[in-house]
Amino acid sequence: MCKYSLILTFAQYNNMKGIVIKSTGSWYQVENEENQMFECRIPGKFRLQGIKSTNPVAVGDLVEFDLEKNKQTGVIKVIRDRKNYLVRKSVNLSKRIHIIASNVDLAFLLITIDNPRTHRAFIDRFLSSTEAYGIETVLVFNKIDTYNEKARAEKEILIDLYSSIGYQCIEVSALEKINLDLIKDLMKGKVSIFSGHSGVGKSTLVNSIDSKLDIKTKEISEIHQQGKHTTTFAEMHKLDFGGYIIDTPGIKGFGIIDLEENEIGDYFKEFFKIKGQCKFHNCRHINEPKCAIKDGLETGIIAKSRYKSYLQIIAGDDEHYRDGV
């Protein structure tokens, strides 16, 4: 896995340091070490560094910048090494990545059973990506106050599945303030990111955790049962109880990119645990004989939905998300 350090070779004037708080595409809000805010841009040659990304600078980046002469704006000159980053496939440019955020300590994936529906394939893609980039992830089942009996049953099935794999699962209701203290305790002193489909309640949950933030929220579209992309750009917020939270735009699809095919199985925790029992060290877990993963599928150690997600990722099927069997 590559770590990018971009250093431009032209004269530096005052070499200020800071963290990118907000990205709006062409301008970046940077907070310096004295907690002052500056609007910064990047020079054109910054895009010629060989990185296949639609956004060379991401929220969470530690940067060095110079103030422009006679202006209150800055020019970003250096991105310091990232300890990790979370990416998704660019919507319009399939061979490029979009960096959602960098230097993340903890990711929360918000899941709703319906209104809108979060499919297992989406969950598995998100988890395999955070595993690849070394980001601890917690699954947050939101809006539990709205679930009917069928939805509650499905929620329990998902919690049983992902808990058995080793992921912490928390049931919350932002409106009823259920289990918000559990979320806050995990976030203290860390840089956390909230992600998920549009409409799963990210902004509402963030506001419930820290009411001073007052992030805009909108209701679900009754026609399409999708959110209305209330958050347009990723933005980092300082929390009054310590730490930061990155609120991200809703993600409709989560394509896997920048991962080697022979590594993908390693980012499924339960696969990695038993892959040493496969006959071949380079087993792809598809047609090979004496494969521990396929044997685990037969005995129930490996969930059918997880194996189906793995096959879809291997096949590069990023367009459609369906529940596993």
C-alpha positions as CSV (number, residue, x, y, z in Angstrom):
1,M,0.0,0.0,0.0
2,C,1.5,3.3,-1.0
3,K,1.8,6.4,1.2
4,Y,2.0,9.6,-0.7
5,S,4.2,12.5,0.3
6,L,3.9,15.4,-2.2
7,I,6.7,18.0,-2.1
8,L,6.8,20.8,-4.6
9,T,10.1,22.3,-5.5
10,F,9.6,26.1,-5.6
11,A,10.6,28.7,-3.1
12,Q,8.8,28.7,0.2
13,Y,7.9,31.9,1.9
14,N,6.7,31.2,5.5
15,N,6.2,27.5,5.7
16,M,3.1,27.4,7.9
17,K,1.8,24.0,9.1
18,G,-1.8,22.9,9.6
19,I,-4.6,20.4,9.1
20,V,-7.1,20.4,6.3
21,I,-10.5,20.9,7.9
22,K,-12.7,21.2,4.8
23,S,-12.4,20.6,1.1
24,T,-14.7,22.3,-1.4
25,G,-13.0,21.0,-4.6
26,S,-10.7,23.9,-5.5
27,W,-10.2,25.5,-2.1
28,Y,-9.2,24.0,1.2
29,Q,-9.9,25.3,4.7
30,V,-6.7,24.8,6.8
31,E,-6.4,25.3,10.5
32,N,-2.8,26.2,11.6
33,E,-1.0,25.3,14.8
34,E,-2.4,28.5,16.4
35,N,-6.0,27.4,15.6
36,Q,-6.3,30.1,12.9
37,M,-8.2,29.4,9.7
38,F,-6.9,30.0,6.2
39,E,-8.4,29.4,2.8
40,C,-5.8,27.7,0.7
41,R,-5.5,26.4,-2.8
42,I,-3.0,24.2,-4.7
43,P,-0.9,25.2,-7.6
44,G,-1.6,23.6,-11.0
45,K,1.6,21.5,-11.0
46,F,0.4,19.9,-7.8
47,R,-1.9,17.7,-10.0
48,L,1.1,16.4,-12.0
49,Q,2.6,14.2,-9.2
50,G,1.5,10.9,-10.6
51,I,-1.3,10.2,-8.1
52,K,-4.4,8.7,-9.6
53,S,-6.7,10.7,-7.4
54,T,-9.5,13.2,-8.2
55,N,-8.5,15.1,-5.1
56,P,-4.8,15.4,-4.2
57,V,-5.6,17.1,-0.9
58,A,-8.1,15.5,1.5
59,V,-9.7,16.4,4.8
60,G,-7.4,15.2,7.6
61,D,-4.2,15.9,5.6
62,L,-1.4,17.5,7.5
63,V,0.0,20.2,5.2
64,E,2.6,22.9,4.9
65,F,1.5,26.1,3.2
66,D,2.6,29.6,2.4
67,L,0.5,32.8,2.6
68,E,0.2,34.6,-0.7
69,K,1.8,38.1,-0.7
70,N,-0.6,40.8,0.3
71,K,-3.5,38.3,0.7
72,Q,-5.1,36.3,3.5
73,T,-5.1,33.1,1.3
74,G,-2.5,30.4,1.2
75,V,-0.9,27.9,-1.2
76,I,-0.4,24.4,0.0
77,K,3.1,23.2,-0.8
78,V,3.5,19.9,1.1
79,I,1.3,17.0,2.1
80,R,3.0,15.2,4.9
81,D,2.9,11.4,5.0
82,R,-0.5,9.9,5.7
83,K,-0.8,7.2,8.2
84,N,-3.9,6.0,6.4
85,Y,-6.7,7.1,4.2
86,L,-10.1,6.0,3.1
87,V,-10.9,5.9,-0.6
88,R,-13.7,5.1,-3.0
89,K,-13.7,4.8,-6.7
90,S,-14.3,8.0,-8.5
91,V,-17.8,8.3,-9.9
92,N,-16.8,9.6,-13.3
93,L,-13.2,8.3,-13.6
94,S,-13.1,4.6,-13.0
95,K,-9.3,4.4,-12.9
96,R,-9.0,7.1,-10.3
97,I,-9.7,7.1,-6.6
98,H,-11.4,9.7,-4.5
99,I,-9.8,10.1,-1.1
100,I,-12.7,10.5,1.4
101,A,-10.5,11.4,4.3
102,S,-7.0,10.8,5.7
103,N,-5.3,10.2,9.1
104,V,-8.4,8.6,10.5
105,D,-8.3,6.8,13.9
106,L,-11.8,5.3,13.9
107,A,-14.5,4.8,11.2
108,F,-18.2,4.5,12.0
109,L,-20.3,2.9,9.2
110,L,-23.9,3.9,9.7
111,I,-26.3,1.1,8.7
112,T,-30.1,1.3,8.3
113,I,-32.3,-1.7,7.5
114,D,-34.7,0.4,5.4
115,N,-35.3,4.0,4.7
116,P,-32.8,3.7,3.1
117,R,-31.6,0.1,2.9
118,T,-27.9,-0.7,3.5
119,H,-27.0,-3.9,1.6
120,R,-24.5,-6.4,2.9
121,A,-22.4,-6.0,-0.2
122,F,-21.9,-2.3,0.6
123,I,-21.0,-3.1,4.2
124,D,-18.5,-5.7,3.1
125,R,-16.8,-3.4,0.6
126,F,-16.5,-0.7,3.2
127,L,-15.0,-3.1,5.7
128,S,-12.5,-4.6,3.3
129,S,-11.3,-1.1,2.4
130,T,-10.9,0.0,6.0
131,E,-9.1,-3.2,6.8
132,A,-6.8,-2.6,3.9
133,Y,-5.9,0.9,5.1
134,G,-5.7,-0.1,8.8
135,I,-8.7,1.8,10.1
136,E,-10.6,0.4,13.0
137,T,-14.3,0.3,12.1
138,V,-17.5,0.2,14.2
139,L,-20.8,-0.7,12.7
140,V,-23.6,1.6,13.9
141,F,-27.2,0.5,13.4
142,N,-29.1,3.7,13.3
143,K,-32.8,4.6,13.6
144,I,-33.6,1.5,15.8
145,D,-36.6,3.4,17.2
146,T,-38.3,3.2,13.7
147,Y,-37.9,-0.6,13.1
148,N,-40.8,-2.9,12.8
149,E,-40.6,-6.6,13.8
150,K,-39.2,-7.7,10.4
151,A,-36.5,-5.0,10.5
152,R,-35.5,-5.8,14.0
153,A,-35.1,-9.5,13.1
154,E,-32.9,-8.6,10.1
155,K,-30.9,-6.2,12.3
156,E,-30.2,-9.0,14.8
157,I,-29.0,-11.3,11.9
158,L,-26.6,-8.7,10.8
159,I,-25.3,-8.0,14.3
160,D,-24.8,-11.7,14.9
161,L,-22.9,-12.0,11.6
162,Y,-20.5,-9.1,12.0
163,S,-20.0,-9.5,15.8
164,S,-18.9,-13.1,15.2
165,I,-16.3,-11.8,12.7
166,G,-14.9,-9.4,15.2
167,Y,-16.6,-6.0,14.5
168,Q,-18.1,-4.0,17.3
169,C,-21.8,-3.3,16.6
170,I,-23.8,-0.6,18.3
171,E,-27.5,0.1,18.1
172,V,-28.4,3.7,18.3
173,S,-31.2,6.2,17.8
174,A,-30.2,9.8,17.2
175,L,-33.7,11.1,17.8
176,E,-34.3,9.1,21.0
177,K,-30.6,9.5,22.1
178,I,-30.2,5.8,22.6
179,N,-26.5,4.7,23.2
180,L,-25.0,8.0,22.1
181,D,-22.7,7.9,25.2
182,L,-21.2,4.6,23.8
183,I,-20.3,6.4,20.6
184,K,-18.9,9.5,22.4
185,D,-16.7,7.4,24.6
186,L,-15.1,5.7,21.6
187,M,-14.6,9.1,19.9
188,K,-12.8,10.9,22.7
189,G,-9.4,12.1,21.7
190,K,-9.6,10.6,18.2
191,V,-10.2,11.6,14.7
192,S,-13.4,9.8,13.7
193,I,-15.2,9.5,10.4
194,F,-18.9,8.9,9.9
195,S,-19.8,7.3,6.6
196,G,-22.7,5.5,4.9
197,H,-25.4,6.0,2.4
198,S,-27.2,9.3,2.0
199,G,-30.1,9.4,4.4
200,V,-28.8,7.0,7.1
201,G,-28.8,9.8,9.5
202,K,-25.1,10.8,9.7
203,S,-25.7,14.5,10.2
204,T,-28.5,14.0,12.7
205,L,-26.4,11.6,14.7
206,V,-23.4,14.0,14.7
207,N,-25.7,16.9,15.9
208,S,-27.1,14.6,18.7
209,I,-23.5,13.8,19.8
210,D,-22.5,17.5,19.9
211,S,-25.3,19.9,19.5
212,K,-23.0,22.9,19.0
213,L,-22.1,21.6,15.5
214,D,-25.6,22.2,14.0
215,I,-24.9,20.3,10.7
216,K,-27.7,20.6,8.2
217,T,-30.1,17.7,7.8
218,K,-32.8,16.7,5.3
219,E,-35.5,14.1,5.2
220,I,-35.5,11.0,3.0
221,S,-37.0,11.3,-0.4
222,E,-40.3,9.4,-0.2
223,I,-40.1,8.5,-3.9
224,H,-36.6,7.0,-4.1
225,Q,-36.0,6.2,-0.4
226,Q,-32.6,7.9,-0.6
227,G,-31.1,10.8,1.1
228,K,-30.7,14.2,-0.5
229,H,-26.9,14.5,-0.1
230,T,-27.1,17.1,2.7
231,T,-23.4,17.0,3.2
232,T,-21.8,18.1,-0.1
233,F,-18.1,18.1,1.0
234,A,-16.2,16.2,3.7
235,E,-15.6,18.5,6.7
236,M,-13.8,18.0,10.0
237,H,-15.4,19.3,13.2
238,K,-13.8,19.8,16.6
239,L,-15.8,18.1,19.4
240,D,-16.5,19.8,22.7
241,F,-15.7,16.6,24.6
242,G,-12.3,16.2,22.8
243,G,-11.4,14.8,19.4
244,Y,-12.6,15.5,15.9
245,I,-15.3,14.1,13.6
246,I,-15.2,14.0,9.8
247,D,-18.7,14.2,8.3
248,T,-18.7,12.9,4.7
249,P,-21.1,13.1,1.7
250,G,-23.4,10.1,1.4
251,I,-22.0,7.3,-0.6
252,K,-24.3,5.5,-3.1
253,G,-21.7,2.9,-4.2
254,F,-18.4,1.9,-2.8
255,G,-16.1,0.5,-5.5
256,I,-12.9,-1.2,-4.4
257,I,-9.8,0.1,-6.1
258,D,-6.0,0.2,-5.5
259,L,-6.1,-3.3,-3.9
260,E,-4.3,-6.3,-5.4
261,E,-6.5,-9.2,-6.3
262,N,-4.4,-11.7,-4.3
263,E,-4.7,-9.4,-1.2
264,I,-8.4,-8.9,-1.1
265,G,-9.1,-12.1,0.9
266,D,-6.7,-10.9,3.6
267,Y,-9.1,-8.0,4.2
268,F,-12.0,-10.3,5.1
269,K,-11.1,-11.0,8.8
270,E,-12.5,-14.5,8.9
271,F,-10.8,-15.5,5.6
272,F,-7.4,-14.3,6.9
273,K,-7.8,-16.3,10.1
274,I,-8.0,-19.6,8.3
275,K,-6.3,-19.1,5.0
276,G,-3.1,-20.7,6.3
277,Q,-5.0,-24.0,6.1
278,C,-5.4,-23.8,2.3
279,K,-3.3,-26.2,0.3
280,F,-1.9,-23.5,-1.9
281,H,-0.3,-20.4,-0.4
282,N,-1.6,-18.3,-3.3
283,C,-5.1,-19.7,-3.2
284,R,-7.8,-17.4,-4.6
285,H,-10.5,-19.3,-2.8
286,I,-12.5,-19.9,-6.1
287,N,-11.7,-23.1,-7.9
288,E,-8.6,-24.4,-6.0
289,P,-8.8,-27.8,-4.3
290,K,-8.5,-28.1,-0.5
291,C,-9.4,-24.5,0.1
292,A,-10.1,-23.7,3.7
293,I,-12.4,-20.8,2.8
294,K,-14.6,-23.0,0.6
295,D,-14.6,-25.7,3.2
296,G,-15.6,-23.0,5.8
297,L,-18.4,-22.0,3.5
298,E,-19.7,-25.6,3.6
299,T,-19.5,-25.9,7.3
300,G,-20.9,-22.5,8.0
301,I,-17.8,-20.9,9.4
302,I,-17.8,-18.5,6.4
303,A,-21.1,-16.7,5.7
304,K,-22.5,-17.1,2.2
305,S,-23.1,-13.4,2.0
306,R,-19.5,-12.6,2.8
307,Y,-18.2,-15.1,0.3
308,K,-20.5,-13.6,-2.4
309,S,-19.2,-10.1,-1.6
310,Y,-15.7,-11.4,-2.0
311,L,-16.4,-12.9,-5.4
312,Q,-18.1,-9.7,-6.5
313,I,-15.0,-7.7,-5.5
314,I,-12.7,-10.1,-7.3
315,A,-14.8,-9.9,-10.4
316,G,-14.8,-6.1,-10.2
317,D,-18.6,-5.9,-9.9
318,D,-19.0,-2.5,-8.4
319,E,-22.3,-1.4,-10.0
320,H,-25.0,-3.4,-8.2
321,Y,-25.4,-4.1,-4.5
322,R,-27.5,-7.1,-3.5
323,D,-27.8,-9.0,-0.3
324,G,-26.0,-12.3,-0.1
325,V,-27.9,-15.6,0.1
